[in-house]
């Protein structure tokens, strides 16, 4: 399982991209992304892209 701390910094009416990598290949299948958020006020995630 890959765990990583990522900062979602606030913006003023703009979108921000956050890019991360597992550092290795992942197999086909079903995966779950879990966000543990301390402060999630006005956080909007438009999409998650996996390549």
Secondary structure, DSSP 4 states (H G I P E B T S, - for coil): -----------SS---------SS---SS--------S--TT---------
